[in-house]
Amino acid sequence: MRETSADAFPALPAGSPDSFGDPSEDGDLIPSYADLTAPDTADPLTAGASDADGADDDQEGRVGSVDAETADDDAYGRINTPVPTVDGLRGVTADDTPTGIRIGTMILRPTLTQKLVHETDNYGTSSDRRTFSETTLEASLESDWARHKLTVTGEGSYQKNISGTGQEDPDVAIDAVLDLDISELTSAQLSAGYDFSREDRTDPGAVAGATAQAGVHRLSTSAALSRDIGKLRGTGRLDLDRTLYGDAELASGSVISGDDRDNLDYGFTARLGYALSPSLIPFLEAAISRTDFDQEVDSVGHQRSATTYELRAGAEMPVGEKISGEFSLGYLWRDIDDAALASISGLAVDATLTWSPQRGTQLATTLSTTIESSTAAGESGSVAYQLQSQLSRELRHNLDASLTGSALYRDYTGLTPPAPELELGVSGELDWSVNRWLSLIAEAGYEKTTQDGVPDSDSAFLGLGLRLRR
């Protein structure tokens, strides 16, 4: 082995970081062999106190190194500062979310919105313009139980015209859902609801020339039971709905009763699915329902009570928070009691999709197919296809934007059915949170309805308001 003498390396100046000189000099960083092997004669108590003091000094130095002017308020003074988000958006904190009001084991979250709205409504050659105030109260009541879950939601709006002419459109909606975890493989759901709205003059049952269309009361209830057997998933649901129609008011002051449209609808739906994977569950669904009108014969001499059959095939996609939903294709058929009225049938296309392409952005889309009754002589009704999609985006931690688009297509059936009807709409809203209790909102929207042989109608609105949350 080749030996290397110390003279082969040039001498380093004393006090340099790599110097091997006297350890007593200030510049030496590497202790000598004597220092490493020397016995520890220091007092353990004194040494411990000295070490603790050193640790405190080190901690004070680290905490003090945080720039108070640039650091986030929530992170100032923290050693383990939070990791920033990938997209640079600030996460939602406790200060951003309303806490709600705890009532026993329930949490109530009310919201009050007050808006000033200007609306223009055109129908053929006639036009209505009005400015009105709209007060909306929303609330959700949710249980905080270890097992089972109860959710109650409610919303009510009241409009008051300040200037101009036009129909005031109040509405109310209340829904309650109770989810029961009977066992690990069995669950049940009970629901009930009520809503009130006023018909629009473009609705199939609207009265031409009415200054105020009929109000519609709907009461609904359902009970569902679900059971998993291996990869099979079965669900059965009973539905019961009651619909009551008010009177339509004419310019002369007289009214047209809607009592002959009051009806009771009840039915049963069964679904059987097979879990190919946790994120893909194909299913078959069949439903039968009966609609009985209070008056066996309506004002134009038709018996409109009917039996409806539905058959669908589709798939559920419970992928997770990023994307989830379901879609189905099928066929609808309504057999009307009156032999003079043709049966209503058509292709059924239904879907729900919730997609979040990135944090702070969400797209929610629904597509539904329903059968609607008619009140005109010789008309059976229509198959209605409705599409609605809402894109919401968190522009800043205190600024949210949403854009909603909708489309409704009605295909009529009858002896001399009217032409198909198409209704398109778009609306947007900005919500700027001043704090977690108060926000300023601005909204705008436009809607247009077209149908061959009928004058086109369109409406536009612009509103500003305040929203209070708790």
Steps between C-alpha positions, in 0.01 A plus 500: 500500500632839404564733792427870472696745712350806662734717298318403185210734601550876524447656839170684551492833676399494862137591566373380163199263501710206391791570734617225738673742735455557867139436597508794732515739205176669394507378143524128581179301431632141533579390858822317579529137610564618855177691509301202375650261754502736797258402783186710543545689827217744457211502744206311337248747640696798379560338163133419457401855579761629260374269224142608561603864480672429174195324362281794603735741330490285186120487505478875548727551206292270279169658595642844459614415148141500372432815305199649673424726208480225237391195699137387511327611820404144587859376448690780676704368788465136392800275442308247289347751259227364269593381153352727230238356262601381155284755319593788731146550638462553870321217674170554677555573868270516796474876451361452146219255579187593697488296818123464519285483811508184709158386625556189709641240262399704192682782317295778341651710222270786391560740210310821425530668160355839408514607136382782277421364153401653167323267256382530141245249367402493132225289342432561134423871465427555871766588754507529880771674699521511874737571787438295812654400829553134573555358846622141523542300818693172479586260779642154550466289812736203522544242772830431674432140598738207523250290303223591257463845347221757471518790257235768468531776240268792437479800271242772457494811279268799509481763226351849518472724195644847551425635154371372167267210431551126507409185687648456847639149541525382862624147566556268794680165523554279807659153492590253773709183453569238769774247423489188716794260536312184588804275467831486316325374185153652537392862497173691473400851405185692588424836341226760491465837332280793410542771240296784359559690178303697245465378144670692222299603194716269285404192705271243329210563739528880511191712429541738205446865589509445877651778709599245767543132425387225734701412807609137531529315834691171503531262793719192469622210711700186432649197675794300361681185614842391368679168554841370390538125435854434393551707186125539445337822616121523513280803573123533526320835538138605556396852394188701581441851357204737531462802268248781548441788256372847589300747292630708211403869507384685185527870422121534542530388862343159445682175576535162333497209742770234480319243714461258208881465488541389864642148511661227709799309363637183660742236377776247564856493362741204514871505412746211484871569460817293473832640626758426232735717706458754781485776235270334242159351581276418201128477583152428369205706621126459457217718628123509490283788620138607499362855465142550622330839448252623760243564228449196281409727205675835454357830374542401131344155543808275520586226749870571562579242769778274373754224574868560420767236436876563502796276415864611516851354481807691613797514733603672820850649522584570866865573417551750781525873564666567164217361288177316576156448350281262303338475158220292348303441181149364486143534385190673645139420422179651644166331436215751545157376610318706236499302174471829306846606617812340353756336728819697572833327448860588433867431559619563856848650550609577855837590650666673793867597503717688746855569383777700665783544246708694753478634850250784528314406180192279467266410215158354589274374219156336505290361215146374565203367302141539625144472365274804543120510477306749290178693556415581137227309313637215290852527648642213707809675632872508427834335564734761653881480487677739736875568516663722761869559557671723757868595503626650826848641555684646799672799339650613832465379856216754544359517145287225344349493153239271348362460150183298432360387167169321443299353214146358493347317203132393493370251243117506498260211431135528393250502214635832375804556721675838503854532371787408735602769746859603581602708801861618549643691794828627643578678827801597707579615852795658684525465878759717678540415868575802717536258793358162586165658592440751219546498123405720205339332200434594139303290255367510145307263275321454170238248384332445162211272396422415137220294345366494145158662476540678834660844560852480642553608859815607681592649834812658649587612851778678689527503879718627785475407865637399838523153650523429873617159625512339839 
